[in-house]
Amino acid sequence: MSPSDDNGAPGDVLQRTITFGGDNAVAGQIHTLNTFPSRDPQAVRPLSDIQEKAGLYESDDSEVGSDAKEKESKTKNVDITEHMLSIEDVCTKFSITVNQDRPQESFGLSTKQAADLLIANGPNALTPPKKKSSFHKFLICLSSLFNLMLIAAGILEYILLAIDYKDNKSNIYMGAILIAVAFINAGVEWWQQRKSENTLAALLKMIPAKSHVIREAKLESIQAADLVVGDVVFLRMGDKIPADCYVFSSSDLKVDNSSLTGESEPQERTPGNVMKNPLEATNMVFNGTLVISGEAYTIVVRTGDNTVLGQIAGMTAGEEKAESPLNREIATFVHIIATVAIFTAAIFFIAGMCLYKDFPFAINFAIGTFVAWVPEGLPATVTMLLTIAAKRMAAENVLVKDLQGVETLGAITLLATDKTGTLTRNQMTVTNIWANGQLYSSMRGHNDMGEPITDAGVTGVREIIAISTLCRSVKFDRTDIPMEKRQLLGDATESGLVRFAGARIRGEFDEMLPNHPKVFEVPFNSANKWMLSVHKLAHDNGKLTLLIKGAPERILQLCTTILYQDKTVPLTDEHTKKYDETYEYMASRGHRVLAFAQLQLDGAEYPEDYVFNKKTENYPKSGYTFVGLSSLEDPPKHGVREAIGRCRSAGIQVMMVTGDHPLTAEAIGRKINLVIGETREGVALRTGRPVEEIGEDEYDAMVIHGEKIADMTERDWELVFRKPEVIFARTSPKNKLEIVTQAQAIGHICGVTGDGVNDSPALKKADLGIAMNESGSDVSKEAASMILLDDNFASIVKGIEEGRLIFANLKKSIRYTVSHSTPEVIPQILYIIVPLPPMLTSIMILCIDLGFEIMAALTYAWEPAESKNGLMKLPPRKPVTMRSIAQLRAYNARHPPPPVDPETGKPKKYKWPVRMAKAIKAPFTRVWWQDRMEKKDGEVLVDGDLLSWSYIEAGLISTMSLTLTFFVILNKHHISPRQARLMAKDTSNNYFNKDSPDYTYNGRTFTGTDQFYALNEARTGLLFSIYILQVFNLFICKARFRMPFGKFMFRNIRTFYGFSGGLVLLCIVTYIPPLNSVFNSSYKSIPLYWLIAVGFGFLLLAYATCRMFVLRKSRPIKWNNTIQGLHMHPTIWSTRHTTKSIDLDLDA
């Protein structure tokens, strides 16, 4: 690894268990990750003795204990013996040859051997764990609140049929339809979930686990599933071990075995072993565990179900995911509607019994009212909308592992992103070298200061090339081809140095390491931030030379001399000043800077056969000779500048979290729209004042060193998050986790990118963890909720826009769907209060809700944004403000965290009777009402404006239309509204049925057949009236910010498919005679009376236009402020930067 990598060793940790997903070799396994404890002392506290004794909480102790014992028993009795074999025995057993001294030159298996073994033993994959059956999943969908209520209503219909068969014959159809609707609704939801799971599984195959193997003396990358016993596998830091392997060569290899043994401390692994227990063997590494540091060459001894992990049962459980904000809002809305529906039905059942003393009549009326309130197709609609959005995001190289992530990405308010590989190309190229007091440029025409490198043998340059060649962990796929054609396996920074060295010394490069073999090495780690190696490189005083490279400030601290003017001289303040000036020049151009040093070891103290030891650190740690600096450029990716500009324009705070030097990070940030304003230091330099005198309101940008994070107070964090431009430099993964924790504490919805093993705590902690596909480690992909298939930040912005669009379309769909509730409920009320003839039957209501309405509502899934860039100019739907922070703190004070079991680290769960009692009691508490009445900033899915339009404004206009249509059609049959009321009020004769008695009024006689067909024709007109009004409403609801007319309303061609399908359905139930008796419709209905609804449709459109005009005047849209200085031209221009001009005295 490179000295500039961001990985770091975590501090105090807690264990968390996650389930491996996907189709790779360890799908379905569990893995214990180290996560950091909360800073809140109240977050984890022991349980009260009183609570425990009272038995208020469900205890998992016995289960945990039994699981632990069972797991311990099984791990002690695993069937594996290869750890007791010598390397020779292992090679003989698997018919391979390896080179222990130079493992990279091992031959490994032949291609034919590997192919034969793969056929004989099968792929290296575990048998998938047992999952819930499809039937079980269907039952879960069927048990939703809406479906259970529909089934109960259907059963009641059949009970009424049994009580009075003659008067309730229609209940045969009604009960069947209600129950069928519940099953169909569950079936749609189940089918969409299954389809989503299959789609995501297919997409996850695009990112299979990879392994580096040596076959026929060539290092290549293959899928982990294709590994076979006998394969020579190369492991390095960040890898997830793909099989059980025998270690025959290693360098500072440490593994995390916590998924198997529960041991949280990293375990060192080296060749040789004296332990009998295979899990304690020092020469074995196991499938599913992680390489924490170092590297090794290993031999695969077990694959698939034959691995230790495959033999251990009961390891498929994972932790439950938290519910997304969108799901919580939908669930709240569903429960409110269900409560209103049940309460209203109960009230009208009581009213019906009081007025008419007729139980079947009252229960039928109550069921009709209940069905009118409930939008039965809403759950299936939401699921399908999210699924369609997830598929669109996959096309934009954003793989959503959970449908909840679709909307979460659109809701984020803060995005903490890595630099290397995400914002930049991760293609490092050496640009400058400072050595021997001279600045050199390695690229012609690059507008660099310094002399071109014409001779690789000059003092200083020669030493830097030698250190780059010898002190490295980069590996090649093959060495029999020119350097420029080789594939390098390793860090991008080291790869850049190696390519630079190889291009300068050509054929000598491959001979240097064999001629000067490595005898000792300390790999890079985030604690030291350097890599050290000792080689057999002779000099006047001995045979060994120590070489080191790493972070400049760390290397300089270890040096007492410097290579200057062709001599080794004591390091003075003058040298340090020139070092600082050069470092600032390099870093200010956005380059990554590394320092190089060496120490010629005295042969008397360190003879050629001296044995170095990492544990005792018996190597010199000071007194080195500083050789020089090298800068490498990693240019921004194309599209990143515009992407960050769009994020900032959308009100999202973008922070860079990097391990680079602050000057380097700031320079890159200025190239990509991340930093535009001045920092505090910049203002001080411009005004000539001390930094301490600069006020908080005088600067907008901050660059914070990672070492300062641990000492930051709550006040410091508030100041940081108030600034629009923030960069954290020289950070570790622990710092990244702290940044996420602090941001969430004030209400930010955080998105975090990461690619390393130690990034997994931050990815898991974030509201949306985003892993890299190409450069990310396996564990980071598993911890994340989303994967960027192309590692490009611009893909995140596309995902954010898609997330915002799906939220807007969900809101439009719900706004449209519930608008028909009022026109369905009011006729039920008029039927019993006035009374009037039954204007709508329950089966007609179901025809509306599950017929043309659901067809039309689904078309919003393809609805484009109202304007091209409008969504990305709006603030996040839940912005973080001073008011929102105060509200969040007050809410947390009202709701203290639940007690946590100190043994499991998980909150204790109340037993179900206690949970039920609390739920019933909650509405009668002040806290419950305070939570719901508190006015919050931001936007929710179902708000007052939506409810007002749907239930009151559009609902009442639609009700007037259908009522007028109903009475006009009755009047056509010479039945006036007053006459209809009198007939309905006469309960003794039960008019408007075929067998009703004749009714005479003003000399005109109406037979039962006349009454029946007149009412059915009026009902049919009413049905079409609702449809026509909803077609107008379908287009009106497209406009949230614009007037409800214009070309944008007709861009979605599927809208026309939706309402056309609804019209066809209505015509079928109206004009096909066998269906008339079922749906109480009339084939004699003529379109002439539809014109009434058309007229009211234009009235609704005019009202919506006036309403939008008034709202835009009284509550104008809060667009984000324009950010001055954003450069939105293509990023390629950002690489053509201006060189910072400073005076450097580089002459001798």
N, C-alpha and C positions, 0 to 999 in steps of 0.2 A: 504494500500500500504506500501511497505517497505521503510525505510529511504534511501535506495540506489537506488531507481528508478530514471529514467532519466527524468521524466516529470517535466516541469516547467511552471510557469505562463508567458505568453507572455507579451511583453511590448507594445509599441505603435503599433497599428494594422490598417490594411486596410481590408475591407470586400471583399471576393471573393465568387462567387457562383459556385457550382459544381452540377452535376446531379448524383443522386444515380443510380447505375447500379445493374444488377443482378436480381434474382428472389426472393429476400427477401421481408420482409413486407413493405419496403418503396421504392421499385423499381420505378424509374422514378421521384422521388421527387427531389426538389432542396434543397440545404443546403448551408448556408452562413458560410464560414470558416474565421477565423482570420489569416491574413498573414501580414508579416512584410514589411514595406516600404523599397524601395531601398535606398542604401546609397548614390547613385548618385543624387546630387541636381537637375540635369537636367532631371531626369527620370520622374518627375511629375511637371508640371508647368502650369499655367493658360493659356488659349488661348489668342492669340492676338486679340484685338478688331477689328483690320483691317481685320484679317482673318474671324472673325465671321460676320462682316458687309458685307464682299465680298461674303459670302455664299459659300465658297470653301469647307466647311465641312458639312457632313450629321449630323444633330442634332437629338439626341435621347431624348432630354429633355422632350418633350411632352409625349412621350411614357413612359418614366420612371415615369414621374409625374402621368400619368393616371393609370399606373400599381400600383404605390404606394397607390393612393387613393382607387382604387378598392380593393386592398389587405387589406387596413386598414378598409374599410367598411365591408368587409366580415368577418374579424377577430372579429369585434365588435358584429356581429350578428350570431355567431356560436351557434349551438343548443346543449348546454351542461349545466346541472344544478347541477351535483353532487357535485360541489365545495361548495354549500351552505348547504349540509347535514352534520350532525354529524357522527362520526364513527359508532355509534350504528345504525343510519338510513341506512348507507351504508351496514353494515353487514346484516341488515334485508332485504334490497332490493335484495341482491345477495345471501342470504341464506348461509352465511359463518360465521365462528368464528375466531377471531384473538386475540392475546395477546399483548396489547400495552406495558406492562412492559417488557415482554420478547418475542419480536416479532419472534425470531427464533424458538419459541415453538408453533407458531400458527398452527392450524390444516389445514386451507385453504379448498379448494374444495376436494371432493372425486373424485376418478378416474372415477366413473360412471357419476357424475355430469358434469365433464369436457368433457367427451365423448359426452354426450347428448347435451350440449351447443354448442360443435363444429359442430355437425350435424345440429342443429337448426339455428345457426347464420353464419356458414361458417368459413373458415380460416381467420386468422388475416392478411389480405393482401389487399392492395389498388387495385382498378380496374386499369389495366395498362393504362398509358397515350396514347393518340393518337400518332401514329407514321406515318412516310411517307409510303404511300401505296407501294406495290410491283411495281405497274405500274409507280408511280412517281420515284422510285429508278431506274427502267429500263430506263426511259427517261433521267435521269441524266447520266447514263452510255452511252446512245446513243449520248449525246451532247458533248462527248469528241472531241477534235480537229481532231484526225485521222478519227473518224467515220463521222463527218460532212463533211470532205473533200471527203470521199468515196461516201457518198450520193450525194454530189454535182456533182462528176464525173459521177455517174450513171444517174443522171438527164440529164446531158449534152449528154450522149450517146443516150438517147431517143429523145432529141431535134434534134440531127443529123439524127436519124432514120426518124423523121417526115420530115426533109428537103429533104433527099434523101434515100428513102426506099430501092431501088434496090441495091445500092452500099454499104449499111450499114445494111444488114440483120443480120450480126453477132452481131450488137449492141443490138439485142433483148436479147441475152444471156449475153453479156458483161454488159449492164446496170443492168440486174437482179442480176448478180453475185456481182457487186460492191455494190449495195444496200443491198443484202443479207449478204454480208461479214460484212458490218457495223452493221446490226442487230444481226448477229451471234456473232460478237466480243463483242457487248454490252451485249448479252445474256450470254456469257461465264463469263464476268466480274460480271454481276448481280448475276448469279448462284453461283459463288465462294463467293461473298460477303454474300449472303444469307446463304450459307452453313457454312461459317465462323461464322456468327452471331449465327446460331443455335448451332454450336459446342461449342462456347464460353458460350452461355446460358446454355447448358447442363453441361459444366464444372463448371460454377458458382454455380450450384445446389449442388456441392460438398462442398461448404462453406456457408451453410445457416446461417442466423442470429440465435443466441442462446439466450435463456433467462433462468434465474435461478428462479424457482418457488417452492413454498411450497404446496404440495398436500398430504393430509393424514399425516400431521406432518413430512414429509420428504422433504428435500431440494434436488431438482434434476434439471438437465439442459435439456431443451426441445427446439425444434425449435420455433422461435418467431411466425411463422405462426399457431402454434397449441395453442396459448394463447386464453383464453375465458374470458368473463366478470366474475368477481368474483375471478379470480386467484390472489394469493398473490405472488408478484414479488419482488425479492431482487435486488436492483440496487447498483452499485458501480462505482467509478471513471473510466472513459474510456468507459462505456457502452453507446450505443445508445438506447434511451428509445423506446421499441417496441410497445407501445399502450398508450392511455390516462389513467393515473393512479392517484389514490387518495392516498396521503401520510399520513400514520398513525404513522410512527416512522422514525426518521432520525437522522443523526449525521453529522453536517457540510455539508449538501447537498447543492450543487450549480449546476445550470443547465444553459446551453447556449440555449436561446430561439430565437436566432437571425434568424433562418430559418422561424419563424412564425411572430415575431414582429419587427425584424430589430434591436432589442436592443442588442448591442454588449457586454455590461457588464454582467458578470455572475449573475444569480438571485438565491437568497437563498430560499430554500423551506423547510418548517417545518409543523408539524401537526397544525391544526387550521387555520381559515381564516375569514377575515372581508370584503374582496373585492367582489364586485358584478360581475365585468368583469372576466370571467373565465381565460383569459390569464394573468390577474394580481393576480389571486388567489394564495396564498402562500402554499396551500395544494394540488396543482395539478401539475403534470408533463405530457408532451405531446409527442405523437408519433413523432419520427424523430428528437427530440432534444437530446442534449448530456449531460451526467453527467460530469461536470468539476472537482468536488472534492466531497469527502465524500461518504456516503452510506445511503440507506434508504430501508424500507419495505413499499410496496405500494399495493393497490388493483386495479386491472384492471376494469375500468368503461366503456370504449369504445374501440372497435376494428375495424380494417379495414376501410371501407368508412365512418363509423360513428364517427371516430376520428375527431378532429379539422382539422388535416392535410387533411383528406379525404373530408372535407366539403369545404375547401378553393380551389377555382378554379385558373387556370393560374399559377401553380407552377411547371411546368414540363420543363421549359427552363433551359438549362445549357450552360456553356461557351464552346466555340469552342476550340478544341485541336490544338496545334501548329503542323505544318507539320514537319515530320521527315527529317533529312538530306538526307536519301536515296530517299524519295519521291521527294524532291527538285531536286536532281541530275537527277532522271529519267525524271521529268517534263522538266528540262532544255534540256536534250538530245532530247526528243520528239519534243520540239519546234524548236530546231535547225534543226532536220531532216525535219520537216514539212516546215520550211522556205526555206531550200535548195530545197526541192521537188517542192514547188510552184514557186520559182524563176527560177529553171531549166526548168520547164514545160512552163513558160511564155516565156523564152528566145527561146526555140525550137519551140514554136508556132509561134513566130515572124519570126524565120529563115525559117520555113516551108512555111509561107505565102509569104515571100520574094522570095524564090527559086521556088515555084511551083504555087503560086497564087490560091491555092485550100483550101478553108476554112475547109470542112469536113476532108480532108487529114491532115491538120495542127493540127486540134483539136484532132483527133485520135492519132496522133503522140505525142502530148503534154500529153494526158491522159496516154499513154503507158509509157512515161518517168516518169511521176508523180507516177504511180503505182509501177514502178521499184524501186524508191527511198524509198518508205514508207514501213517499216516492220510492216505490218498490225496487226500481232498477238502478238506484243510485250506487250501491256498492259495486255492482258489476261494471257500471260506467267508469267509476274512478279507477278500478283495477285495469281496465282496458286502456284507458287514457295513459296511465303510467307505463304500461307495457309498450305501447306504441312509441312513447317518448324515449324509453330505454333503447329500443332498436335504432331510433334515429341517432342517439348519442353514440352508439357503437359504430355507426357509419362515420362519425366524426372522430374516431380513434379514442373515444372515451368509453371504457368498459365499466359499467355499473354492476357491482356484484350483488347489490340489493336494491329493489325498486324504491326504497325509501331515499336512497341517495340521489335519485333523479331530481326531486324537489329541493333537497338539502343544498345541492350545489348552487341552485339559483337563489338560495336565501343567505348564503355566507356574507358576512360583513368584514371579515379579515382573512387574508390569505398569506400564510408564511411559507415562502418558497426557497428551496435551495438555489444555488447559482449554477454550479458545474453540472452540465448535462441537461439541465432544465431550462435555464435562461441562456446558457452558452452551449456551444457545440460539443464540448468535451473533446476537442481536438487541439491539444497543446502543441505549440511550435515555439522553439527557442528564438527569442528576438535579440536580446542583449546579453553580454557578459562583461562583468567588471572584475578584472584580475590583474595583479601586478601593478596596480595603480592606473590602469588604462581601461577605458570604456570601449567595447567592441560591439559592432552590429553584425548579426548573422544573416540579415536579409537585405538584399540590394533594393534600392528604390523604395524603402519603407519609411523614408523621412525620419530615420533615427539619427540621433547624435552618436558619435563614436566611429572609430575606424572599422572598415570591413575586415573580417577574418580571412586572411589569405594564407596563413600558415598555421596548421594545427599543432605545430611543435613549439610555439612560443611559450615562454614561461607563464604560468597561470592558466592559460587556455589548455595546455597539455595536461595539467593536473585535473582540471574540471572534467575534461573528456575521460581521463582515466577513472575518476571517481564515478562518473555516470555509467561507465562500462562495467566496472567491477562491483560497486556497491548498489545492487539492484535486485528486485524481486520479479521483474518482468520475465516472462517465458515466451518462447517462440513456438509456433505450430510446427515449423521445420527450419532447418539451417542450410539446406542444400540449394537455396535460391537466393537471389540478391535481397539485401535488406529492405528495399522499398516495396518488395512484393510479399514480404512475410506478414503473417497475422500475429499481432502481439497480444498476449494474454496478461493483462495487468492494468494498473492505474494509468489514466491518461497523461498525468504529469510525468511519471517515469517513462512512459512510452515516448513522449516528446523528447526527453533527454537522450534516451537510447537511440532514437532515430537521428538526432543531431550528431551524436558520437559516431554512429555507424556511417553516416554520410561523410564525416571528416576523415576517418582513418580507414575506411573501406575494408580491404581484406584482413587487416590486422585485428579487426573487432572480434571475430570469432575465435582468435587465438589467444586473446588477452586473458580470459578467465581460465582456460586450461593451463596456460603458462604461469598464472598467478592464482592458484586455487584458493577458495574461501575456507578458512579454518574456524571461523567463528562469526556469528551474526546476531544482532539484536534487531528484529523487524520493527518497522514503524508502529507506534501506537499513539493514541491521542493524548496520552499523559505526557510523554516525552516530546512528541512532535518531531522526531528525527529517526533515521535509520543508520545503524552502525555495522560495519563488517571489518574483519581482520583478514589480511591476505598474505600469502608468501611472496612478498614484494621486497626484494633485498635492497639494502642501502649500506652506507659506510659503517653504521653502528650495529647492524643486525639483519635478520632475515625477514622480519615481519613488519607490516605497515597497517596502521588503523586508519580507516576511511569513514567519513560521516557526512551526511547531508540532511537538511531539514529546514525548519522555520528559522529565518535569519536571526531573530532576537534570541532564540534558544542556542543556536550554534555560537554566536558571538560571546555569550556568557561562558562558554567552555574554553575559549581561546585566550592565550597570553602572548602569542606571537602572530605575525602576519607575513605572508609572502609578498614582498614589495620591492620593486626595482631589482628584480632578479636575486634577491637575498631574503633570508628569514630574519626579521628584525622584531624587537619587542613592540607590542601593540600599544600605541600612544593615543592621547586624546585627539591629536590631529588626524590619525588614521580613522578613529571612530567618527569624527566629524565628516570626513569624506565618505565613509560608509553610509552615514545617515543621509547625506545629500543624494548619493546614488540610489539608495533604497527608496527615498521619497520620489525621485524622478521615475524610477521603474514602476513603483506601485501607483503613482498618480496617473499613469497611463492605462490603468486597469489590467496590469500584468501580474501574474503570479510570480513571486520571487522566492528563490531557494538559495541557501548559503551552503558552501562546501568547505570542509576542513580536513586535515590529516595529521597524523602523528607517527613518526618513525620510531618504532619501539626499540628500546635499548636491548641488545641481544643478551647482555648479562642478566637482566631482570626478566626478560621475556624471550627465552630461547625458542628455537624452531619447533620443539616438541612441547611447548608450554600448553597446558590444558586450561582453557577459559571456561568459566561457569557463570551462567546468567543469574542463578539464585544468589550466589555469593558476591556477584558483581566484581570479580577479581580482574577487572580491566581498568585502565586509566580513564578517569571521568573529567579530567581538566588538563590544562597545559597544551591544548591542541594548537596547530598552526592554521590560521584563517587563510583560505586559498582565494575565495572570491564569491561573487554573486552571479546568478543567472536568472533572467526573467523570461517567462513564457506567456504567450498570449493565447487566450481562449475566446475567440470572437463570439458575439451574441448570435443566436440563431435568427434566421430570417423570420420575420413576423412577430418577434417578441416585443419590439418597441411599440408597435401598434396595439398589440394585445394588452400590454400593461397600461397603455394610454386609455384603452377602452375600459379596463377594470377600474381605473381611477375615475374616469368619467361616470361610471356606474355607481360611484359612492363606496367602492370596496377599497379598504386599506390594504395595500400590498407591502409586505415586509420581506426583505432579503435576509436569510439566516445562513451564514456561510462561515467556513473555517479560514477564509483568506484574511490578509492584513486589512485593517480599516481603510487605508488609502486605496488599495486595490478594489475593495468592495464599493467604495464611493465612486471611483472612476467608472466602473462597470455600470453602477446605478445611474449615473448621469448620461450614459449612452443609451439607456433603454427606458427613459421616462420615469424611472423609479425615484430619482432625485432631480429636482429642478431648482428648488430654492437654496438658500444659504444655510450652512450650519452655524452653530454658535461661534466656532473658531473662525469661520469665514467672515462673519460679521465683525469680529474683533480685529481681524487682520485688515479688513477694508476700512474700518473707522479708526484704527489705531488705539483702541481702548483695551484694557485688560479683559480677559474672558469672563471674569467674575462680575463685571459691570454690565454685561449684556443681559437684557431682560428676556423673559420667556416669550413675549409677543414680538420680538425682533427677528426671530428665525423660525423656519418651518421644517428643517431637516435635522436629523440626529443620526450619528454613527456611534454605536455603543459597543465597547469591547466586552467580549464574553466574560472576562475576569471580574467585571463590575456587577454582573447580574446577581451574584450571590449576596451582595451587600445592598441591593436596592430595596427601598422601603415601599409601602403601599402608595405613598405620595409620589415617589419617583415613577412608579409604574403608571399612575394616572397621568403624569406629565408626558410620558412616552406615548401613550395611546392617544393623547390629544394631538400629537404632531402628525401631519399627513404623510411625512416621508421619513421612514425609519429603517435603518440597516443595523443588524447585529453581526459583528465580525468576530473572528477568532472564537467561535462558539463550539460547544460540544453538544451531543444529543441530549444530555441532561439539561443544558441551557434551553434547548428547543422545547422540551417538555415544560419547563418553568414558564416560558413565554406563552405557550398554549393555555396553561393553567391560569395564569394571571389575566389573560384576555377573556377567558370564559367566565371568570369571576365577576366581570363587569357587564356580562351579557353578550359578548361577541359570539357569533356563530362562526367557528374557526374551520378553515380548510388548511391542511398542512401537506406539503410534499416531502417525500423522503425516499431513500433508496438503500440505506444501510441497515445492518442488524440492530444496532442500538437506536435507530429511528423508530422502531416499532412501538415503544411506549407512547411517543408523541402522536404517531399515526392512530393508535388505539384511543388515546385520550381525546383527540380532535373530534369535532362534530362530523368532519369528513376527511378521512385520511386518504391521500392520493399517492399511490406508488408508481414508480417508473417500471415499464415493462422491459426495456432493453438493458438498462444499467442497474436496475434494482435487484436486491437480494430476494431470495424466495420468501424469507420470513417477513420482509416489508410488504410484499404483495399479499400475503395472507392476513396481515394485520390491517391493511387498508380496506376502505369501502369502495374504492375506485382505482382503476389502473389506466394510466396513459399508455396506449399501445405504441405511440411514436415518441414518447419522452419529451414532447414539445409543449411548452407553456401555452402556446396559442390554442392548443386543443382544450385547455381548461376554460379559456374564455368562451369558446364555442359551447362548452358544456354549461357554463353559467347562463348564457343567453337562452339555451334550451330549457334549463331549469326554471328560469323566470317565465318563459313562454308557457310552459305546462301549468304553472301556478295560475297565470292569467286565464288560460283556457279552462282550467278546472273551475275557476270562479265564474266564468261566463256560462259554463255548462250547468252549474248548480243554480245560477240566477235564472236561467231559462227553465230548467226542469221544475222548480218549485212554484213557478208562476201560475201553473194550472191548478194549484191546490185550492185557492180561493173560489174559482168558478166551479169547483167540484163540491166544496163544503157548503157554500151558501144555498144551493138548491136543496140540500138535505135539511138545512135549517128552515127554509121556507116551507118545505113539505110538512113539517110538524108544527110550526109556529103559526103560519097564516090561517089555515093550511092550504096547500096547492097540490095538484096531482104530482105524483113522483116524477120529477123532471129527468133525473139520472138514476139509473140502476147501478148496483155494485159492479155488475159485469161490464157495463159500459165504461165505468171508471177504470177498470183493469185494462180494457181495450185502449184507453187513452194512455195510461201510464206505461204499459208494457208493449204497446203497439207503435204508433207513430212518434210518440215522445222519445222513446229510447233510441229509435233510428236517428232522429234529428240531433239528440244530445251527443251521440258518439261522433258526429261530424266535427265537433270542436277539437278533437284530437289532431286534426290536420289544419286547424285554423292558423294562418300566418299572423305575425305581429301587425298591429295597426299601421305602424310606420317602420321603415327599414332599421333605424337606429333608436327608436323611441324607448324600448325596454331597457337599453343600456345607458339611458340618460336619467332614468328614475333612481331614487335612492333605494337601498335594500328595504325589503318589506318590514324588517324589524331593526331599524337603525339604532346604533348605540349613542345616546345623548346623555347629558348630565341628569335630565329628568328620568330617563329609563334606568340609569345606574342607581339613582336614589330609590326608585320603585322596586328594583330587584333586591336591594339590600333590605328594604322594609319587608318584602315578601319572605326573604330568607329568615328574617327575625321572627316572623309569625309562624314559620314552619321549620322548626329545628330538625336536623337530620335524624333519621331513625337510628336506634342503637345498632351497633355492629358487633358481630361475634368476633372476638380477637383471634380465635383459632382459624376460622375460615376466611376472615377479612370481608365477609359479605353481610349486608343488612339482614337482620332477623325479620322473618315474615310473621305477621299476625295470623292466627288461626281464623278460618273462614267465618265462624260466628262473630268474632270480634270485628272483622272487616265489614261484615254486613251491618252490624250495629253502628259502626262509625259512619258508613255511607248513609244510613237512615237519619242519623243524628245531625250530619253535617249541615243540611239546609237550615237548621234551626240555630246555628251558631253565628256569631258576629263575624268571625274570620271568613266563613264561607261567602257571606254576602259582600264583605269588603273586597275579597279577591275578584268577584264578578262585577262589582259596580265600579271598580277603579278604572279610570280611563287611561288606556295605555297608548304609547306612541307606536306608530307603525301600522301595518295592515294585516288583517286576519282573513281567513278564507271566507267565513260567513259573517258579515258585519251588518250594521244597522241600515246602511244604504241598500244593500242587497235585499234584506228582509222587507224594507219599506217598498221597494219597487215590486218585488215578487208578490207579496201578500196583500199590499194595500193598493198601490197605484195601478200597475198593470192588471192585478187581480180584479179590482173593482170595474175597470173599463171592460175587461173580458166578460165579467158577470152581467154588466148592463147589456152587452151585445147578445149574449146567449138568452137572456131573459126576454129581450125584445123579439128576438127570432122565434122563441118558443110561443109567445102569445100571438104574434102575427100569423104563424102557421095554424094555431088553434082557431084564430078568428076567421081564417080562410074556410074552416069547417063550421063557421057560425057559432063558435064557442068563445064568448067574451071572457076577459079575466075575472069579472065578477061572477059569471056563471060557472067558470072552472072552480073558483073558490067555494061556491055553494055546493057544487057536486062533491068536492073533496071533503067538505065539512060533514056531509051526510054519511056518517060511518055505517048506518044501518043498511044501506043499499050497496055499498062497495062498488062505485061506478068505475068506468074506464077498463073493464075487463070484457072479454067476449060474451060471457054469460051474465053480464050486468043487466038489470032491468032497464026498460026504456025510460028516457028522461025527456019530459016535455017542457019547453020554455018558449013563451011568446008564440004559441001555436005551432012550433016546430018540434018534432019528435026525433030524439037521437036514440037509435038502438044500441045495444051493447057492442055490436060489431063496429058501428060508426064511432062510438067513443074510443074503442080500442085502437083503431087505425089512425084516428085523429091524433091521439096521444103519441103513438109510435112515430108518426111523421114529424110531429113537433120535437120529439126526442132526437130524431135523426138530424133535423135542422140544427138543434142545439149542439150535437156532436160535431157537425161540420163547422159550426161557429167557433167552437173551441179550437179546432184544428187551424182554421184560417187565422184567427188571432195569434196563435202560437207560431205560425209561419212568419207573420210580421215581427213577432217578438224574437224569433230566431235570428233575424237580421239585426234587430235593434240591440240585442245583447252583445253583438260583436263589437259595439262601440263603447269603450270605457273612457276614452279621453277625447274622442273626436265626435263631431256631429254624426248622427246615425244615417248618413247617406254618403255616397261616393263610391269610387271604383274599388276601394279596399274591401267593401262588403261582399263583393262578388268574386274575389280571387280564389276562394275555396270551392272548387267544383263539386266536392263531395256534399256540400250543403244542399245542392239541387237534388243529388241522389237521395239524401235523407228525407226531405219533405215529399219528394215524388213517391218514394216507397211508402210513406205514411198515407198519401192520397190513394194509392192502389189498395192498401189494406182497408181503408174506410169504404172504398167502393165495393170491395169483396164482401164485407160484413153487411153492406147495405143492399146491394143489388143481386146477390145470389140468394134465392129464396130459402134454401135449407138453413141458412144462418140467421134469418130474420127472427125466428122464434127464440133463438139462443141469445141474441144481442138486443132484442126488443127494438129493432130498426124497421124501416119501411122502404120497400123498393119503389114506392110511389113518390118518394121525395124528389123534387126538381131543383136544379141549381139556381133558379131564379132567386130563391130566398137566401142564398149564400151571399148575395150582394150586400145584405145588411151587415154581415160580418166584415166584408171587404171595406165598407164605409167606416166601421169602427176601427178596422186595422189602420186606415190612414189617420184616423183621429189619434190612435195610440202612437203612431209615428210622429205626428205633429206635437203631441204632448211630450214625447221623449226628446224631441228637438228643443222645445222650450225649456224643459227640465235641464237638459245639458247646458243650455245657454245660461240659465240662472246659476247652476252649480259652478260653471267656469268663472262667473263673476264673483260669487260669494266664497267659493272654495277653489281658487285657482290651483292648477296642478303644480306640485312642488318639484320642479326639475332640479337636478344637481347644478351647482354653480359651475361655470366654465373655468377650467384650470388653465391659466395662462402659461405658455411656454411648452406645452406638450408638442412633441414632434411626431406626427402621424404618417410620415412618409415611410416607405419600405426600409426595413432594418439594415439592408445591405449598405445604406449610406452611413449608418452608425459606425461602421468599421473605418470610415474615412475621417478619423478624428484629428483634432488639432493637437500637435505636440506641445506639451508644457515647456516653456522656455525658462531655463534657469542657468545660472553661471556655475560651472563646475571647473575647479582647478584640478585637472587630471594629469597634468604634466609632472614629471619628476622634480 
